[in-house]
């Protein structure tokens, strides 16, 4: 797990300097995997329809519900590497 954690931390750093900005769906997936890996399952209420960005982020994170920290970290690393 320590090796995966260091790969994850490197991927987080790398995500800030990708050659080109990913599309919104990919950005939501990056966000959701990061939140699942660092905070676990989504909590709190879904934002109202007037907060479209918050709602999209919440929905993306909610789709990761039940995914283990390890699995979320690995998917995050794989996704960032594929974009790099």
N, C-alpha and C positions, 0 to 999 in steps of 0.2 A: 504493500500500500504506500510505503514511503516513496518508492520510485514513481508510482502513479501520481502521487501528490506533487512531486517536483515537476513531472511532465505537465500536470494540470496548471501549476503556477507559471510555467514557461509559456504555455498556450494562452493563458490570460494576458500575459505581457505581450505576446506576439499578436493577439487579437487587436491590440491598440495601434498596430502599425502594418495592417494588411495592405498589399499592393493596391487594391481597389476596394471601395466600400461595397459590402454585400447587399443584396436586395432585402427588402423589408421582411420577407418570410424567413430568410436565413438569419437576419439580425434577431428576430423573435426567437428562433430556435437557439441561437447562441445565448441569449438572455435566459431562456427557460432552463437550458442545461446548466448554466452557471448557478442560477438560483437553486435548482434541485440539488446540485453537487454541494453547495455551501450552506443551504438552509433546510433542505428536505422538502417534504410536501408543502404545497401552497396552504397558507392559512389566511384568515380574514375573509371579509365579504368581497364579492366581485364588484368592481367599480360600476357606477351607473353609466347609462348609455351616453351621457354628456362627456364622459372622460374616455374617449375612444382609444387613446394610446394606452392608458392604464388598463382598460378592459382587454385590449389585445394582448398585453403583456401577461395579465392574470390568466387569461384563457390558455396562452401558450405554456405557461408554467403549470397550470392545472392538468394539461395533457401529459405531463411527466409524472403525475401522481403514482406512487408505488415504486418508481425506479430507484434503485439503491444509489447511494453516494458514489460508490465505485463505478457503477455502470454509467452514471451521468458524467463523471469525470472523464471516463474513457471515450464516451461519445463526443464530449466537448473537445478533447485533444484531437481526435480523429477529424472532426469537422474543421477546426482551425488549421490543422495540417493540410487538409484538402484545399483550403482557400489561400494558403500561403504561397 
